[in-house]
Amino acid sequence: AQSVAQPEDQVNVAEGNPLTVKCTYSVSGNPYLFWYVQYPNRGLQFLLKYITGDNLVKGSYGFEAEFNKSQTSFHLKKPSALVSDSALYFCAVRGHSNYQLIWGAGTKLIIKP
Amino acid sequence: NAGVTQTPKFQVLKTGQSMTLQCAQDMNHEYMSWYRQDPGMGLRLIHYSVGAGITDQGEVPNGYNVSRSTTEDFPLRLLSAAPSQTSVYFCASTQGETQYFGPGTRLLVL
């Protein structure tokens, strides 16, 4: 069965430091992987996706993610965190049917000034 | 474009009451879906539609009905509300591989 795991409920980072939000997945076949962000009292917004090609994917707001097939991971990264990056981050993988996504539980990212 | 809109933003129901959560999109997307978001559980798919007149069940469909009479609208109906349906509900439409979410409806069932 397809699944996604986000092992950290919360990640705390000081402003200006690099950040990593972890995601691992389990799929049959080639994975389609996604990161979304949710700001307080808002809907989710698309950040980036990996479908095929370069393992390092660049997305919105300076975020990037690295696809690692051998470790079945798709960690979200940013070189220098901003306080405004504080939000809830979700990793997702496409399910068996087109367009259906299977979601991780989410990781709360807190950036402290 | 307004994108995906949802009404109401917040609703309180008593157990047994019924209501409809509205969702509309103006991007002419064929695929739309309803999720519920509960703490620590991510998003769970309730129902989805691949086009007008076509709907199907997701992961947690019990207690909910949907219809898709037009491309734009995808309402979610709670038939007889239960406290277990207290949640935040998100509607989304999809283009390509990207989902576009509405702002959500926060539902409290007493």
Interface residues (C-beta under 8 A of the other chain):
Chain A: D9 Y32 F34 Y36 N41 R42 G43 L44 Q45 F46 K49 I51 F90 R94 Y99 Q100 L101 W103 G104 A105 G106
Chain B: V4 Y31 S33 G40 M41 G42 L43 R44 L45 Y48 V50 G58 F90 A92 T94 E97 T98 Q99 Y100 F101 G102 P103 G104
